[in-house]
């Protein structure tokens, strides 16, 4: 009986020593924690800077979404064999002119559409 109690006591001491080791490590971690350091002078300046960055990123995100919608529209509207070819063609390209003047809009718009069509 005495030997059994001694073995139980040894197990309890081992657990207690492990517990002490655990709390010592926990205290070392706690001692190494430092105050929060801000890049800006104050929290209010950091918040203001973050809000400005958020507004800039929202603007870029809106621009990219608009570009995506535009390219998806081009891709959906120019599927081969889908719909009437005349609907896909610029109204100026559909007409035959004897004498005419090519406007800057026509050069930019129609040339871009033809460029995108070659990419698809």
OpenMM code with the backbone's topology and positions (N, CA, C; nanometers):
from openmm import Vec3, app, unit

residues = "UNK UNK UNK UNK UNK UNK UNK UNK UNK UNK UNK UNK UNK UNK UNK UNK UNK UNK UNK UNK UNK UNK UNK UNK UNK UNK UNK UNK UNK UNK UNK UNK UNK UNK UNK UNK UNK UNK UNK UNK UNK UNK UNK UNK UNK UNK UNK UNK UNK UNK UNK UNK UNK UNK UNK UNK UNK UNK UNK UNK UNK UNK UNK UNK UNK UNK UNK UNK UNK UNK UNK UNK UNK UNK UNK UNK UNK UNK UNK UNK UNK UNK UNK UNK UNK UNK UNK UNK UNK UNK UNK UNK UNK UNK UNK UNK UNK UNK UNK UNK UNK UNK UNK UNK UNK UNK UNK UNK UNK UNK UNK UNK UNK UNK UNK UNK UNK UNK UNK UNK".split()
positions = [
    Vec3(0.0814, -0.1175, 0.0000),
    Vec3(0.0000, 0.0000, 0.0000),
    Vec3(0.0869, 0.1255, 0.0000),
    Vec3(0.1930, 0.1218, 0.0792),
    Vec3(0.2848, 0.2356, 0.0876),
    Vec3(0.3498, 0.2616, -0.0482),
    Vec3(0.3860, 0.1577, -0.1218),
    Vec3(0.4483, 0.1744, -0.2543),
    Vec3(0.3499, 0.2348, -0.3541),
    Vec3(0.2255, 0.1922, -0.3433),
    Vec3(0.1235, 0.2483, -0.4321),
    Vec3(0.1033, 0.3969, -0.4038),
    Vec3(0.1017, 0.4370, -0.2825),
    Vec3(0.0886, 0.5787, -0.2477),
    Vec3(0.2095, 0.6579, -0.2938),
    Vec3(0.3274, 0.6003, -0.2833),
    Vec3(0.4498, 0.6669, -0.3316),
    Vec3(0.4440, 0.6869, -0.4825),
    Vec3(0.3973, 0.5907, -0.5588),
    Vec3(0.3872, 0.6046, -0.7051),
    Vec3(0.2831, 0.7107, -0.7414),
    Vec3(0.1723, 0.7139, -0.6668),
    Vec3(0.0717, 0.8183, -0.6907),
    Vec3(0.1274, 0.9560, -0.6570),
    Vec3(0.2051, 0.9652, -0.5504),
    Vec3(0.2662, 1.0913, -0.5105),
    Vec3(0.3663, 1.1386, -0.6160),
    Vec3(0.4436, 1.0470, -0.6737),
    Vec3(0.5390, 1.0821, -0.7788),
    Vec3(0.4662, 1.1366, -0.9011),
    Vec3(0.3532, 1.0742, -0.9367),
    Vec3(0.2738, 1.1214, -1.0500),
    Vec3(0.2167, 1.2606, -1.0235),
    Vec3(0.1697, 1.2844, -0.9021),
    Vec3(0.1153, 1.4160, -0.8645),
    Vec3(0.2251, 1.5219, -0.8687),
    Vec3(0.3470, 1.4900, -0.8212),
    Vec3(0.4590, 1.5851, -0.8268),
    Vec3(0.4955, 1.6179, -0.9710),
    Vec3(0.4935, 1.5168, -1.0583),
    Vec3(0.5265, 1.5392, -1.1995),
    Vec3(0.4247, 1.6347, -1.2627),
    Vec3(0.2972, 1.6115, -1.2359),
    Vec3(0.1920, 1.6991, -1.2890),
    Vec3(0.2078, 1.8401, -1.2335),
    Vec3(0.2365, 1.8531, -1.1066),
    Vec3(0.2536, 1.9833, -1.0446),
    Vec3(0.3732, 2.0573, -1.1049),
    Vec3(0.4830, 1.9868, -1.1291),
    Vec3(0.6013, 2.0491, -1.1906),
    Vec3(0.5723, 2.0937, -1.3341),
    Vec3(0.4957, 2.0136, -1.4066),
    Vec3(0.4580, 2.0531, -1.5426),
    Vec3(0.3687, 2.1778, -1.5398),
    Vec3(0.2828, 2.1844, -1.4418),
    Vec3(0.1955, 2.3011, -1.4263),
    Vec3(0.2786, 2.4260, -1.3974),
    Vec3(0.3778, 2.4133, -1.3106),
    Vec3(0.4666, 2.5258, -1.2798),
    Vec3(0.5421, 2.5693, -1.4046),
    Vec3(0.5916, 2.4728, -1.4826),
    Vec3(0.6636, 2.5038, -1.6070),
    Vec3(0.5721, 2.5782, -1.7050),
    Vec3(0.4478, 2.5325, -1.7169),
    Vec3(0.3510, 2.5965, -1.8057),
    Vec3(0.3285, 2.7423, -1.7659),
    Vec3(0.3050, 2.7668, -1.6368),
    Vec3(0.2791, 2.9037, -1.5923),
    Vec3(0.4032, 2.9911, -1.6013),
    Vec3(0.5228, 2.9347, -1.5896),
    Vec3(0.6458, 3.0106, -1.6080),
    Vec3(0.6566, 3.0568, -1.7541),
    Vec3(0.6280, 2.9674, -1.8471),
    Vec3(0.6319, 3.0035, -1.9893),
    Vec3(0.5254, 3.1081, -2.0209),
    Vec3(0.4091, 3.0920, -1.9621),
    Vec3(0.3023, 3.1892, -1.9824),
    Vec3(0.3417, 3.3276, -1.9308),
    Vec3(0.4106, 3.3326, -1.8182),
    Vec3(0.4572, 3.4597, -1.7625),
    Vec3(0.5625, 3.5229, -1.8525),
    Vec3(0.6519, 3.4423, -1.9119),
    Vec3(0.7526, 3.4961, -2.0046),
    Vec3(0.6855, 3.5596, -2.1262),
    Vec3(0.5831, 3.4937, -2.1763),
    Vec3(0.5102, 3.5504, -2.2904),
    Vec3(0.4428, 3.6806, -2.2488),
    Vec3(0.3813, 3.6813, -2.1343),
    Vec3(0.3133, 3.8003, -2.0854),
    Vec3(0.4110, 3.9158, -2.0650),
    Vec3(0.5314, 3.8865, -2.0164),
    Vec3(0.6313, 3.9911, -1.9954),
    Vec3(0.6838, 4.0484, -2.1263),
    Vec3(0.6823, 3.9681, -2.2327),
    Vec3(0.7363, 4.0148, -2.3601),
    Vec3(0.6367, 4.0981, -2.4404),
    Vec3(0.5108, 4.1026, -2.3999),
    Vec3(0.4098, 4.1812, -2.4703),
    Vec3(0.4361, 4.3291, -2.4467),
    Vec3(0.4345, 4.4060, -2.5554),
    Vec3(0.4626, 4.5494, -2.5456),
    Vec3(0.3371, 4.6287, -2.5805),
    Vec3(0.3416, 4.7551, -2.5552),
    Vec3(0.2326, 4.8450, -2.5900),
    Vec3(0.2203, 4.8522, -2.7422),
    Vec3(0.1009, 4.8815, -2.7879),
    Vec3(0.0771, 4.8950, -2.9308),
    Vec3(0.1450, 5.0215, -2.9800),
    Vec3(0.2228, 5.0076, -3.0866),
    Vec3(0.2880, 5.1238, -3.1460),
    Vec3(0.2201, 5.1617, -3.2763),
    Vec3(0.1873, 5.2858, -3.2933),
    Vec3(0.1200, 5.3335, -3.4134),
    Vec3(0.2203, 5.4039, -3.5027),
    Vec3(0.2051, 5.3840, -3.6345),
    Vec3(0.2897, 5.4560, -3.7290),
    Vec3(0.2553, 5.6046, -3.7284),
    Vec3(0.1276, 5.6317, -3.7145),
    Vec3(0.0818, 5.7709, -3.7097),
    Vec3(0.0947, 5.8225, -3.5666),
    Vec3(0.0771, 5.9513, -3.5533),
    Vec3(0.0917, 6.0133, -3.4218),
    Vec3(-0.0197, 5.9718, -3.3259),
    Vec3(-0.1389, 5.9471, -3.3798),
    Vec3(-0.2498, 5.9099, -3.2919),
    Vec3(-0.3419, 5.8121, -3.3631),
    Vec3(-0.4333, 5.7590, -3.2868),
    Vec3(-0.5301, 5.6645, -3.3427),
    Vec3(-0.6229, 5.7358, -3.4406),
    Vec3(-0.6592, 5.8586, -3.4113),
    Vec3(-0.7486, 5.9338, -3.5002),
    Vec3(-0.6855, 5.9574, -3.6365),
    Vec3(-0.5558, 5.9858, -3.6389),
    Vec3(-0.4863, 6.0035, -3.7669),
    Vec3(-0.4819, 5.8719, -3.8433),
    Vec3(-0.4615, 5.7619, -3.7742),
    Vec3(-0.4593, 5.6303, -3.8396),
    Vec3(-0.5956, 5.5976, -3.8993),
    Vec3(-0.7015, 5.6289, -3.8271),
    Vec3(-0.8367, 5.6042, -3.8767),
    Vec3(-0.8655, 5.6915, -3.9984),
    Vec3(-0.8237, 5.8162, -3.9946),
    Vec3(-0.8455, 5.9072, -4.1075),
    Vec3(-0.7700, 5.8582, -4.2307),
    Vec3(-0.6469, 5.8128, -4.2099),
    Vec3(-0.5674, 5.7607, -4.3222),
    Vec3(-0.6329, 5.6360, -4.3816),
    Vec3(-0.6849, 5.5491, -4.2966),
    Vec3(-0.7526, 5.4273, -4.3436),
    Vec3(-0.8787, 5.4605, -4.4222),
    Vec3(-0.9525, 5.5631, -4.3779),
    Vec3(-1.0733, 5.6026, -4.4502),
    Vec3(-1.0394, 5.6573, -4.5884),
    Vec3(-0.9315, 5.7345, -4.5978),
    Vec3(-0.8883, 5.7874, -4.7271),
    Vec3(-0.8481, 5.6735, -4.8194),
    Vec3(-0.7716, 5.5778, -4.7673),
    Vec3(-0.7311, 5.4614, -4.8469),
    Vec3(-0.8532, 5.3823, -4.8918),
    Vec3(-0.9518, 5.3681, -4.8049),
    Vec3(-1.0725, 5.2941, -4.8386),
    Vec3(-1.1485, 5.3633, -4.9515),
    Vec3(-1.1579, 5.4957, -4.9474),
    Vec3(-1.2265, 5.5693, -5.0531),
    Vec3(-1.1544, 5.5525, -5.1866),
    Vec3(-1.0210, 5.5585, -5.1840),
    Vec3(-0.9444, 5.5401, -5.3075),
    Vec3(-0.9643, 5.3997, -5.3634),
    Vec3(-0.9612, 5.2998, -5.2765),
    Vec3(-0.9796, 5.1627, -5.3218),
    Vec3(-1.1215, 5.1380, -5.3720),
    Vec3(-1.2207, 5.2011, -5.3091),
    Vec3(-1.3579, 5.1896, -5.3589),
    Vec3(-1.3706, 5.2487, -5.4983),
    Vec3(-1.3045, 5.3604, -5.5232),
    Vec3(-1.3054, 5.4210, -5.6570),
    Vec3(-1.2424, 5.3292, -5.7604),
    Vec3(-1.1285, 5.2696, -5.7253),
    Vec3(-1.0639, 5.1756, -5.8178),
    Vec3(-1.1506, 5.0532, -5.8415),
    Vec3(-1.2158, 5.0059, -5.7367),
    Vec3(-1.3023, 4.8892, -5.7486),
    Vec3(-1.4203, 4.9182, -5.8398),
    Vec3(-1.4801, 5.0353, -5.8259),
    Vec3(-1.5919, 5.0731, -5.9130),
    Vec3(-1.5468, 5.0826, -6.0581),
    Vec3(-1.4279, 5.1367, -6.0815),
    Vec3(-1.3744, 5.1461, -6.2174),
    Vec3(-1.3543, 5.0080, -6.2773),
    Vec3(-1.2974, 4.9176, -6.1995),
    Vec3(-1.2732, 4.7828, -6.2494),
    Vec3(-1.4044, 4.7077, -6.2755),
    Vec3(-1.5045, 4.7296, -6.1916),
    Vec3(-1.6346, 4.6663, -6.2146),
    Vec3(-1.6980, 4.7182, -6.3433),
    Vec3(-1.6857, 4.8483, -6.3680),
    Vec3(-1.7399, 4.9053, -6.4915),
    Vec3(-1.6688, 4.8468, -6.6130),
    Vec3(-1.5378, 4.8332, -6.6050),
    Vec3(-1.4632, 4.7719, -6.7161),
    Vec3(-1.5064, 4.6284, -6.7385),
    Vec3(-1.5262, 4.5543, -6.6286),
    Vec3(-1.5687, 4.4156, -6.6406),
    Vec3(-1.7055, 4.4067, -6.7071),
    Vec3(-1.7998, 4.4925, -6.6662),
    Vec3(-1.9322, 4.4919, -6.7279),
    Vec3(-1.9223, 4.5248, -6.8764),
    Vec3(-1.8360, 4.6205, -6.9109),
    Vec3(-1.8199, 4.6594, -7.0505),
    Vec3(-1.7661, 4.5424, -7.1324),
    Vec3(-1.6634, 4.4757, -7.0814),
    Vec3(-1.6055, 4.3645, -7.1553),
    Vec3(-1.7016, 4.2456, -7.1620),
    Vec3(-1.7767, 4.2207, -7.0555),
    Vec3(-1.8768, 4.1139, -7.0595),
    Vec3(-1.9859, 4.1458, -7.1605),
    Vec3(-2.0246, 4.2727, -7.1678),
    Vec3(-2.1248, 4.3141, -7.2653),
    Vec3(-2.0730, 4.2934, -7.4067),
    Vec3(-1.9471, 4.3288, -7.4297),
    Vec3(-1.8891, 4.3058, -7.5613),
    Vec3(-1.8850, 4.1576, -7.5949),
    Vec3(-1.8461, 4.0775, -7.4973),
    Vec3(-1.8362, 3.9338, -7.5205),
    Vec3(-1.9747, 3.8728, -7.5430),
    Vec3(-2.0746, 3.9134, -7.4652),
    Vec3(-2.2089, 3.8578, -7.4795),
    Vec3(-2.2758, 3.9053, -7.6080),
    Vec3(-2.2516, 4.0274, -7.6459),
    Vec3(-2.3167, 4.0833, -7.7645),
    Vec3(-2.2523, 4.0406, -7.8941),
    Vec3(-2.1348, 3.9850, -7.8902),
    Vec3(-2.0624, 3.9514, -8.0129),
    Vec3(-2.0350, 3.8023, -8.0257),
    Vec3(-2.1232, 3.7200, -7.9744),
    Vec3(-2.1071, 3.5762, -7.9879),
    Vec3(-2.1370, 3.5389, -8.1315),
    Vec3(-2.0515, 3.4566, -8.1919),
    Vec3(-2.0660, 3.4193, -8.3323),
    Vec3(-2.1941, 3.3383, -8.3504),
    Vec3(-2.2719, 3.3706, -8.4529),
    Vec3(-2.3945, 3.2977, -8.4821),
    Vec3(-2.5106, 3.3361, -8.3926),
    Vec3(-2.4957, 3.4365, -8.3138),
    Vec3(-2.6011, 3.4762, -8.2202),
    Vec3(-2.6559, 3.6116, -8.2611),
    Vec3(-2.7819, 3.6167, -8.3055),
    Vec3(-2.8445, 3.7441, -8.3384),
    Vec3(-2.8144, 3.7870, -8.4806),
    Vec3(-2.8598, 3.9058, -8.5136),
    Vec3(-2.8443, 3.9617, -8.6465),
    Vec3(-2.7110, 4.0343, -8.6568),
    Vec3(-2.6404, 4.0140, -8.7677),
    Vec3(-2.5098, 4.0787, -8.7872),
    Vec3(-2.5246, 4.2299, -8.7970),
    Vec3(-2.6362, 4.2778, -8.8526),
    Vec3(-2.6556, 4.4222, -8.8674),
    Vec3(-2.6685, 4.4920, -8.7320),
    Vec3(-2.7221, 4.4229, -8.6329),
    Vec3(-2.7353, 4.4817, -8.5001),
    Vec3(-2.5991, 4.4994, -8.4337),
    Vec3(-2.5028, 4.4164, -8.4697),
    Vec3(-2.3706, 4.4218, -8.4092),
    Vec3(-2.2813, 4.5250, -8.4780),
    Vec3(-2.3210, 4.5656, -8.5958),
    Vec3(-2.2394, 4.6572, -8.6742),
    Vec3(-2.2807, 4.8011, -8.6466),
    Vec3(-2.1823, 4.8862, -8.6457),
    Vec3(-2.2063, 5.0296, -8.6254),
    Vec3(-2.2954, 5.0819, -8.7375),
    Vec3(-2.3825, 5.1780, -8.7034),
    Vec3(-2.4744, 5.2321, -8.8043),
    Vec3(-2.3986, 5.3013, -8.9175),
    Vec3(-2.2847, 5.3608, -8.8868),
    Vec3(-2.2054, 5.4246, -8.9914),
    Vec3(-2.1401, 5.3200, -9.0812),
    Vec3(-2.1069, 5.2057, -9.0253),
    Vec3(-2.0457, 5.0994, -9.1061),
    Vec3(-2.1490, 5.0352, -9.1979),
    Vec3(-2.2773, 5.0406, -9.1620),
    Vec3(-2.3827, 4.9800, -9.2431),
    Vec3(-2.4152, 5.0639, -9.3663),
    Vec3(-2.3883, 5.1918, -9.3625),
    Vec3(-2.4250, 5.2816, -9.4723),
    Vec3(-2.3091, 5.2953, -9.5715),
    Vec3(-2.3466, 5.3105, -9.6988),
    Vec3(-2.2473, 5.3384, -9.8032),
    Vec3(-2.2490, 5.4878, -9.8307),
    Vec3(-2.1330, 5.5494, -9.8131),
    Vec3(-2.1207, 5.6927, -9.8363),
    Vec3(-2.0393, 5.7157, -9.9624),
    Vec3(-2.0862, 5.8113, -10.0430),
    Vec3(-2.0093, 5.8502, -10.1608),
    Vec3(-1.9021, 5.9477, -10.1170),
    Vec3(-1.9424, 6.0478, -10.0459),
    Vec3(-1.8493, 6.1425, -9.9878),
    Vec3(-1.8877, 6.1576, -9.8428),
    Vec3(-1.7894, 6.1555, -9.7582),
    Vec3(-1.8217, 6.1682, -9.6179),
    Vec3(-1.6993, 6.2104, -9.5382),
    Vec3(-1.7203, 6.2228, -9.4127),
    Vec3(-1.6137, 6.2658, -9.3228),
    Vec3(-1.6141, 6.1708, -9.2032),
    Vec3(-1.5012, 6.1093, -9.1756),
    Vec3(-1.4907, 6.0191, -9.0619),
    Vec3(-1.4603, 6.1028, -8.9385),
    Vec3(-1.5492, 6.0943, -8.8416),
    Vec3(-1.5334, 6.1725, -8.7195),
    Vec3(-1.4382, 6.1038, -8.6236),
    Vec3(-1.3897, 6.1781, -8.5283),
    Vec3(-1.2994, 6.1227, -8.4266),
    Vec3(-1.3717, 6.0166, -8.3451),
    Vec3(-1.5020, 6.0385, -8.3188),
    Vec3(-1.5795, 5.9393, -8.2444),
    Vec3(-1.5815, 5.8068, -8.3185),
    Vec3(-1.6050, 5.8139, -8.4496),
    Vec3(-1.6132, 5.6917, -8.5285),
    Vec3(-1.4812, 5.6176, -8.5276),
    Vec3(-1.3735, 5.6904, -8.5415),
    Vec3(-1.2417, 5.6261, -8.5433),
    Vec3(-1.2157, 5.5573, -8.4096),
    Vec3(-1.2434, 5.6252, -8.2992),
    Vec3(-1.2186, 5.5666, -8.1674),
    Vec3(-1.3153, 5.4528, -8.1356),
    Vec3(-1.4452, 5.4786, -8.1528),
    Vec3(-1.5458, 5.3817, -8.1109),
    Vec3(-1.5437, 5.2569, -8.1984),
    Vec3(-1.5528, 5.2772, -8.3278),
    Vec3(-1.5638, 5.1636, -8.4180),
    Vec3(-1.4323, 5.0859, -8.4224),
    Vec3(-1.3208, 5.1531, -8.4169),
    Vec3(-1.1913, 5.0847, -8.4171),
    Vec3(-1.1749, 5.0018, -8.2913),
    Vec3(-1.2183, 5.0545, -8.1755),
    Vec3(-1.2084, 4.9788, -8.0507),
    Vec3(-1.2959, 4.8547, -8.0552),
    Vec3(-1.4175, 4.8688, -8.1084),
    Vec3(-1.5047, 4.7520, -8.1156),
    Vec3(-1.4456, 4.6453, -8.2065),
    Vec3(-1.3898, 4.6872, -8.3189),
    Vec3(-1.3278, 4.5893, -8.4081),
    Vec3(-1.2071, 4.5244, -8.3415),
    Vec3(-1.1330, 4.6024, -8.2647),
    Vec3(-1.0182, 4.5474, -8.1922),
    Vec3(-1.0618, 4.4424, -8.0907),
    Vec3(-1.1673, 4.4749, -8.0144),
    Vec3(-1.2163, 4.3802, -7.9149),
    Vec3(-1.2756, 4.2556, -7.9805),
    Vec3(-1.3381, 4.2740, -8.0970),
    Vec3(-1.3932, 4.1582, -8.1662),
    Vec3(-1.2832, 4.0632, -8.2112),
    Vec3(-1.1689, 4.1181, -8.2479),
    Vec3(-1.0580, 4.0304, -8.2889),
    Vec3(-1.0012, 3.9564, -8.1689),
    Vec3(-1.0108, 4.0149, -8.0500),
    Vec3(-0.9632, 3.9459, -7.9301),
    Vec3(-1.0550, 3.8308, -7.8919),
    Vec3(-1.1838, 3.8457, -7.9183),
    Vec3(-1.2788, 3.7405, -7.8804),
    Vec3(-1.2676, 3.6291, -7.9780),
] * unit.nanometer
topology = app.Topology()
chain = topology.addChain("A")
for resn in residues:
    res = topology.addResidue(resn, chain)
    for name in ("N", "CA", "C"):
        topology.addAtom(name, app.Element.getBySymbol(name[0]), res)
